[in-house]
């Protein structure tokens, strides 16, 4: 719609329809005593010619601003998608931590039962039983905190999806487990991907829009040329004659000619406005440069972070396997009487710790992939063919305002200029 406003400036800027009916009394010197009417009906129009490109610069600015708004939408879409996936990963990792805690509680409960039986039979002191109970209670204490974190994450996901809290429980029950990640992630050339990041595109387009505003401000320094014209009907007649000869061919009047105006008395104000717009252009260029540098930093950090988390997760998987084997051996040696119960406690505690670390690392690996997704600006192309506004909102907007066909425009590829909407009058 804003682009349509800018394009509309290329057409006649002023149109006015006039009509008049004047009752005139003759002067005393005329000797006439009858009043008469003077009728007039006319259309006036003025069209400023875009001699210095003033209106064209306005269209360029509106065009770039329009595309910048699409880039801002794409950036918001990426951030929302990343936040949804990040929250989903938190939910799944928390569920996995709950499962591990419950699994270790069952394991430690069996160990506690064994030490209790041995104590009651007088085969060991109460120290082993108390230590086993302490470890069991410590593991059980992690359950409430994990339950709270899980509920909060589910509520956060509901909010991100635009639903009431608690409505995603059934959706999440369809599958479980931390999302798996492909072994190889094709990154491509980061420099090429950064060029397509929506925030980089937005900063670039904002600089282009401001550059056009500099040209628009400079055009105000020069004289303006306009075409003015009028077409009308003018006639008069006695009071009892309806509209006289207003619609006769002889009543037609018209004027046409050029108009010239110069802002020489406002030169200082206009020149300072040019300087203001140029300063804003410099600010936009600096912002574009900083956005590119920030994007490059985020991309490099995300790539390094993902590789590091991938290596860490692989090592922790081996650590968990080793801890499970150590726990089995420690339990077996205790049952056979070759070692005291402290070895079992240490092995169970180490197993629980390493399992929790492994789950956290898996979650961090998924979240590092999300960070890489955001850093490389991927994903906005996935909305191709999809509406930018949902059907319910579109219907509400149509009922409130006549949008013409602007709401049906498809912006699947912001690089295509022919995809821009034309003003609908």
Secondary structure, 3 states (H helix, E strand, C coil): CHHHHHHHCCCCCEEEEEEEEEEECCCHHHCCCCCEEEEEEEEEEEEEECCCCHHHHHHHHHHHHHHHHHHHHHHHHHHHHHHHHHHHHHHHHHHHHHHHHHHHHHHHHHHHHHHHHHHHCCCCCHHHHHHHHHHHHHHHHHHHHHHHHHHHHHHHHHHHCCCCCCCCHHHHCCCCCCCCCCCCCCCCCHHHHHHCCHHHHHHHHHHHHHHHHHHHHHHCCCCEEEEEEEEEEEEEEECCCCCCCCCCHHHEEEEEEEEEECCHHHHHHHHHHHHHHHHHHHHHHHHHHHHHHHHHHHHHHHHHHHHHHHHHHHHHHHHHHHHHHHHHHHHHHHHHCCCCHHHHHHHHHHHHHHHHHHHHHHHHHHHHHHHHHHHCCCCHHHHCCCCCCCHHHHHHHHHHCCCCCHHHCCCCCCCCHHHCCCCCC
